[in-house]
C-alpha cells in the first residue's frame, strides 16, 4: 500500500506529533508498505532521506502556552498538487487534519481516501470560528475525512464538541525495543544521589515552575538528591536557571535537548520521572516511555495523563499546579525503594500495551476499512 503521512509541524524539530508520525512510518515500512511523510521542514532530516517530502517553510506561532512550528504560506497549492499527482497515494493519513495550512490544503486538493488523527485536547481556537463562513469551511474540510481517529478519550471529547462524529481511539505508541528495562543508565549520575527527572520542552504549560518549588522542598529533606531537566528551550531555560540560583536550589542540572538514542538511558538513570504539566496534554507519551524502561512516574492528575497512568500502580497522580502535593508525592517514593521498584515493574507491563507494532496494526486496519 502506498501511504502519505501528513504533518502540519516542522519535521526537523522534536515534538509529540512528529515523533508519532516518524514511528508510525518506520513500523508501516517494516510491514512492507511504501510510506512518504509530507511536512514542512526547517532543515534536512537525514534519517528519512527521500521518505520525507518537505513542503513549506515553518514559522513559530504561539498556540495556547506552546509554540506550533507550522507553515502558513498561502502558496502551497501548486507544490501539493505536484506531489499528489506524482506520488499517486492510495491513502492519505493527516495528523491534526484541521491545522492550517498544509493539512487543510491537502484535504482540499486530495482525491485520495483520507484518515485524520486528532492529537490535541485543547488549544484550537480556530475550531470555533466566529463567522458562519469560517465554520462552514472547517466543516466542509472535516467531511472530506473518511475515517477519524483520536489518540485518547480527552482528545476525542475535545474535537467531538466542535465536530460531532464517530472516532476510533488509537493511542500514541512507544518503541518497546528502544525504551526497554535493560538499557544502561548514565554512569555520571550514579553517585548515590536520588535522581528526579523532568523530560519535555521547556514551555510554561509543562509545569517546571511547580517542580522547581517542589524539588526545593524535597532537597531540604533529602540533601543527597538531584533534579535533572531534559528538553529543548533556550529562552525559558535561562529563566529557570536564574530562578534556581536566586532561590539557592542546588543540584539542578539542565541537559538541554537529548537525542532519541540517549533518551532511554536518561529515563533509566532516574529514580523518579516527574511530569508536572498544567493541562492541554491529550496523552502522556513521556509517561509511557518512562514506564517502558521501568521507572516510576509522578504526574499531574490531568485527563491526558490519567488515561495512561493509574494512581498507585505505575506511579502517583497529584493535583496540577500544586507544588506542595508534588513534593509530598516525590518524597513518598523517594523514601520507599521497594515501592518504586514495584511501580516500575507495573509500568513495564502497561507500556507493552502501547507498542508501535500493535498500534500500527490498528491503524492499518483503519486503512483497510476505508479502502473497503
C-alpha positions as CSV (number, residue, x, y, z in Angstrom):
1,X,0.0,0.0,0.0
2,X,1.3,3.5,-0.8
3,X,0.6,5.8,2.2
4,X,1.1,9.5,2.8
5,X,1.5,10.6,6.4
6,X,0.9,14.4,6.6
7,X,2.2,16.5,9.4
8,X,1.5,20.3,9.9
9,X,4.5,20.6,12.1
10,X,8.2,21.3,11.4
11,X,9.6,17.8,11.0
12,X,13.1,18.9,11.8
13,X,12.0,20.0,15.3
14,X,11.2,17.5,18.1
15,X,7.6,17.1,19.2
16,X,5.0,14.6,20.1
17,X,3.1,14.6,16.8
18,X,6.3,14.4,14.7
19,X,7.6,11.6,16.8
20,X,4.3,9.8,16.5
21,X,4.4,10.1,12.7
22,X,8.1,9.0,12.4
23,X,7.5,5.9,14.5
24,X,4.3,5.0,12.6
25,X,6.2,5.5,9.3
26,X,9.0,3.2,10.5
27,X,6.6,0.5,11.6
28,X,4.5,0.6,8.4
29,X,7.6,0.5,6.3
30,X,8.9,-2.6,8.2
31,X,5.5,-4.2,7.5
32,X,6.2,-3.8,3.7
33,X,4.3,-0.6,2.8
34,X,5.6,2.3,0.8
35,X,5.3,5.4,3.1
36,X,6.1,9.0,2.5
37,X,5.9,11.9,5.0
38,X,4.7,15.3,3.8
39,X,5.6,18.1,6.2
40,X,7.3,21.4,6.5
41,X,11.0,21.2,7.5
42,X,13.4,23.9,8.6
43,X,16.3,21.7,7.6
44,X,17.0,18.3,6.1
45,X,16.2,15.2,8.1
46,X,18.9,12.9,7.1
47,X,17.5,9.8,8.8
48,X,14.4,9.9,6.5
49,X,16.1,10.8,3.2
50,X,13.6,10.6,0.3
51,X,10.9,9.3,2.6
52,X,10.3,12.9,3.7
53,X,8.7,15.3,1.2
54,X,9.3,18.9,2.5
55,X,6.5,21.3,1.8
56,X,6.5,24.9,3.0
57,X,8.7,26.9,5.4
58,X,7.7,26.5,9.1
59,X,7.4,29.5,11.4
60,X,6.9,29.6,15.2
61,X,3.3,30.5,16.0
62,X,2.2,30.8,19.7
63,X,-0.7,28.5,20.4
64,X,-2.2,28.1,24.0
65,X,1.0,28.2,26.0
66,X,3.1,26.4,23.4
67,X,4.7,27.2,20.1
68,X,3.5,25.5,16.9
69,X,6.1,25.5,14.1
70,X,3.8,25.4,11.1
71,X,3.8,26.8,7.6
72,X,1.1,29.5,6.9
73,X,2.1,30.1,3.3
74,X,-0.9,30.6,1.0
75,X,1.2,29.4,-1.9
76,X,1.2,25.7,-1.0
77,X,-1.4,24.5,-3.5
78,X,0.8,24.1,-6.6
79,X,3.5,22.2,-4.7
80,X,1.0,19.9,-3.1
81,X,-0.8,19.3,-6.4
82,X,2.5,18.3,-7.9
83,X,3.3,15.9,-5.0
84,X,-0.1,14.3,-5.1
85,X,-0.2,13.8,-8.9
86,X,3.4,12.4,-8.9
87,X,3.1,10.0,-5.9
88,X,-0.4,8.7,-6.5
89,X,-1.0,7.6,-2.9
90,X,-3.6,5.0,-2.1
91,X,-4.4,6.6,1.2
92,X,-3.6,9.9,2.9
93,X,-3.3,10.0,6.7
94,X,-3.4,13.5,8.1
95,X,-2.3,14.3,11.6
96,X,-4.2,17.3,13.1
97,X,-6.1,17.5,9.9
98,X,-7.7,20.8,10.6
99,X,-4.5,22.6,11.4
100,X,-3.8,25.3,8.8
101,X,-2.3,25.5,6.2
102,X,-0.6,22.4,5.0
103,X,-3.1,19.8,6.2
104,X,-6.2,21.8,5.2
105,X,-4.7,22.3,1.7
106,X,-4.0,18.6,1.3
107,X,-7.6,18.0,2.4
108,X,-8.9,20.4,-0.1
109,X,-6.9,19.1,-3.0
110,X,-6.7,15.4,-2.4
111,X,-8.9,12.9,-4.2
112,X,-7.4,10.1,-2.2
113,X,-9.3,8.4,0.7
114,X,-8.3,10.2,3.8
115,X,-7.8,9.3,7.5
116,X,-7.4,12.0,10.2
117,X,-5.8,11.6,13.6
118,X,-6.6,14.3,16.2
119,X,-3.9,14.6,18.9
120,X,-4.9,17.7,20.9
121,X,-7.2,18.0,23.9
122,X,-7.3,21.8,23.8
123,X,-5.8,24.9,22.3
124,X,-7.5,25.0,18.9
125,X,-9.3,28.5,18.9
126,X,-10.0,28.2,15.1
127,X,-12.3,25.3,15.8
128,X,-14.8,27.9,17.0
129,X,-14.6,30.5,14.2
130,X,-16.8,33.4,15.0
131,X,-18.1,33.7,11.4
132,X,-20.6,31.3,9.9
133,X,-18.4,31.2,6.8
134,X,-15.4,30.0,8.8
135,X,-17.4,27.3,10.4
136,X,-18.8,26.1,7.1
137,X,-15.3,25.9,5.6
138,X,-14.0,23.8,8.5
139,X,-17.0,21.5,8.4
140,X,-16.5,21.1,4.7
141,X,-12.9,20.0,5.2
142,X,-13.9,17.8,8.1
143,X,-16.4,16.0,5.9
144,X,-13.7,15.0,3.5
145,X,-12.2,12.8,6.2
146,X,-13.3,9.2,5.5
147,X,-12.2,8.0,9.0
148,X,-11.5,9.8,12.2
149,X,-9.0,8.7,15.0
150,X,-8.3,10.3,18.3
151,X,-5.2,9.4,20.4
152,X,-7.1,9.4,23.7
153,X,-10.6,9.9,25.2
154,X,-9.7,13.5,26.2
155,X,-8.7,14.2,22.6
156,X,-11.9,12.6,21.3
157,X,-14.1,14.5,23.7
158,X,-12.4,17.8,22.8
159,X,-12.8,17.5,19.0
160,X,-16.2,16.0,19.3
161,X,-17.5,19.2,20.9
162,X,-16.9,21.0,17.6
163,X,-17.2,18.2,15.1
164,X,-19.6,15.5,16.4
165,X,-18.9,12.2,14.7
166,X,-17.6,8.7,15.4
167,X,-13.9,8.5,16.4
168,X,-11.8,5.4,16.8
169,X,-9.4,5.8,19.8
170,X,-5.9,4.6,18.9
171,X,-3.3,5.8,21.3
172,X,0.2,7.0,20.8
173,X,2.8,4.2,20.7
174,X,6.2,3.6,22.2
175,X,9.1,1.7,20.7
176,X,9.4,-1.0,23.4
177,X,12.6,-2.3,21.6
178,X,14.2,1.1,22.1
179,X,12.7,2.0,25.5
180,X,13.3,-1.2,27.4
181,X,14.2,-2.2,31.0
182,X,17.7,-3.4,30.3
183,X,19.2,-0.2,28.9
184,X,22.2,1.1,30.7
185,X,21.9,4.2,32.9
186,X,24.3,7.1,32.6
187,X,27.2,6.4,34.9
188,X,28.0,10.1,35.6
189,X,24.8,10.4,37.7
190,X,25.2,7.1,39.6
191,X,26.9,8.7,42.6
192,X,24.4,7.7,45.3
193,X,22.1,10.8,44.9
194,X,18.4,10.4,44.3
195,X,17.7,11.4,40.7
196,X,14.4,13.2,39.9
197,X,14.0,13.8,36.2
198,X,11.9,16.1,34.1
199,X,11.6,15.3,30.3
200,X,9.9,17.7,28.0
201,X,10.0,21.0,26.1
202,X,10.7,24.0,28.4
203,X,7.3,25.6,28.0
204,X,5.3,27.2,30.8
205,X,2.4,24.6,30.4
206,X,4.9,21.8,31.1
207,X,4.9,22.9,34.8
208,X,8.6,23.1,35.5
209,X,7.9,26.1,37.7
210,X,6.0,23.9,40.1
211,X,8.6,21.1,40.0
212,X,11.4,23.5,40.9
213,X,9.4,24.6,44.0
214,X,8.6,21.0,44.9
215,X,12.2,20.0,44.5
216,X,13.3,22.8,46.8
217,X,11.1,21.2,49.5
218,X,12.5,17.7,48.7
219,X,16.1,19.0,48.8
220,X,15.6,20.1,52.4
221,X,14.5,16.6,53.5
222,X,16.9,14.7,51.2
223,X,20.1,16.7,50.6
224,X,21.5,13.9,48.5
225,X,19.1,14.4,45.7
226,X,19.4,15.9,42.2
227,X,16.9,17.3,39.6
228,X,17.8,16.6,36.0
229,X,16.0,18.7,33.4
230,X,16.0,17.2,29.9
231,X,14.4,19.0,27.0
232,X,14.8,21.9,24.4
233,X,14.0,25.5,25.1
234,X,16.7,28.2,25.4
235,X,14.7,31.2,26.5
236,X,12.9,29.6,29.4
237,X,15.9,27.6,30.4
238,X,17.8,30.8,31.3
239,X,14.8,31.9,33.3
240,X,14.7,28.7,35.2
241,X,18.4,28.6,35.8
242,X,18.2,32.2,37.3
243,X,15.2,31.2,39.4
244,X,17.0,28.2,40.8
245,X,20.1,30.3,41.5
246,X,18.2,33.1,43.3
247,X,16.3,30.5,45.4
248,X,19.6,28.8,46.3
249,X,18.4,25.5,44.9
250,X,21.4,23.3,44.4
251,X,21.9,20.2,42.2
252,X,19.6,21.3,39.3
253,X,21.2,20.1,36.0
254,X,19.9,21.3,32.7
255,X,20.8,18.9,29.9
256,X,19.0,20.6,27.0
257,X,17.9,18.5,24.0
258,X,18.6,14.8,24.3
259,X,18.8,12.6,21.2
260,X,16.3,9.8,20.7
261,X,19.1,7.4,21.1
262,X,20.1,8.8,24.5
263,X,16.5,9.2,25.9
264,X,16.1,5.7,27.3
265,X,19.4,6.0,29.2
266,X,18.1,9.2,30.8
267,X,14.9,7.6,31.9
268,X,16.8,4.6,33.3
269,X,19.1,7.0,35.2
270,X,16.1,8.5,37.0
271,X,14.8,7.1,40.3
272,X,11.6,9.1,39.6
273,X,10.4,10.8,36.5
274,X,8.2,13.8,37.2
275,X,5.6,15.2,34.7
276,X,4.0,18.3,36.3
277,X,2.2,19.7,33.2
278,X,-0.7,22.1,34.0
279,X,-3.0,21.0,31.2
280,X,-3.5,20.7,27.4
281,X,-2.0,17.2,27.3
282,X,-4.1,14.7,25.4
283,X,-1.8,11.8,26.1
284,X,1.3,11.0,28.2
285,X,4.0,9.8,25.9
286,X,6.7,10.8,28.3
287,X,4.9,8.7,31.0
288,X,4.8,5.7,28.7
289,X,8.5,6.0,27.7
290,X,9.5,6.2,31.4
291,X,7.2,3.2,32.2
292,X,8.7,1.1,29.4
293,X,12.2,1.3,31.0
294,X,10.8,0.6,34.4
295,X,10.9,4.0,36.1
296,X,8.0,5.1,38.4
297,X,6.3,8.4,37.5
298,X,4.8,11.3,39.5
299,X,2.5,13.2,37.2
300,X,-0.3,15.8,37.3
301,X,-3.7,14.4,37.6
302,X,-5.0,15.8,34.2
303,X,-7.1,13.8,31.8
304,X,-4.4,13.0,29.3
305,X,-2.1,11.6,31.9
306,X,-4.8,9.8,33.9
307,X,-5.7,8.0,30.7
308,X,-2.4,6.1,30.7
309,X,-1.2,6.1,34.4
310,X,-3.2,4.5,37.2
311,X,-2.6,6.2,40.6
312,X,-0.7,3.9,43.0
313,X,0.0,1.5,40.2
314,X,2.7,2.7,37.7
315,X,3.2,5.9,39.8
316,X,1.3,8.7,41.5
317,X,-1.1,11.4,40.3
318,X,-1.2,14.7,42.1
319,X,-3.3,17.9,41.6
320,X,-1.8,20.1,38.9
321,X,-0.2,23.5,39.9
322,X,0.3,22.3,43.5
323,X,4.0,22.3,44.4
324,X,3.3,21.0,48.0
325,X,1.4,18.0,46.8
326,X,4.0,17.3,44.2
327,X,6.7,17.4,46.9
328,X,4.7,15.0,49.1
329,X,4.4,12.5,46.3
330,X,8.1,12.8,45.4
331,X,9.1,12.3,49.0
332,X,6.8,9.3,49.5
333,X,8.5,7.5,46.6
334,X,12.0,8.8,47.4
335,X,11.8,7.2,50.8
336,X,10.5,3.8,49.6
337,X,12.7,2.0,47.1
338,X,10.6,-1.2,47.2
339,X,7.5,0.7,46.1
340,X,9.5,2.4,43.3
341,X,10.6,-1.0,42.1
342,X,7.1,-2.4,42.3
343,X,5.7,0.6,40.3
344,X,8.5,0.3,37.8
345,X,7.5,-3.4,37.1
346,X,3.9,-2.5,36.7
347,X,4.9,0.3,34.3
348,X,6.8,-2.2,32.1
349,X,3.7,-4.3,31.7
350,X,1.4,-1.3,31.0
351,X,3.8,0.1,28.4
352,X,3.7,-3.1,26.3
353,X,0.0,-2.3,25.5
354,X,1.3,0.7,23.6
355,X,4.0,-1.0,21.4
356,X,4.2,0.5,18.0
357,X,3.7,-2.9,16.4
358,X,0.2,-3.2,17.9
359,X,-0.6,0.5,17.3
360,X,0.4,0.3,13.7
361,X,-1.7,-2.8,13.1
362,X,-4.7,-1.0,14.4
363,X,-4.0,2.0,12.1
364,X,-3.6,-0.4,9.2
365,X,-7.0,-1.9,10.0
366,X,-8.5,1.6,9.6
367,X,-6.9,2.0,6.2
368,X,-8.4,-1.3,5.1
369,X,-11.8,-0.3,6.3
370,X,-11.6,3.0,4.4
371,X,-10.5,1.2,1.2
372,X,-13.1,-1.5,1.6
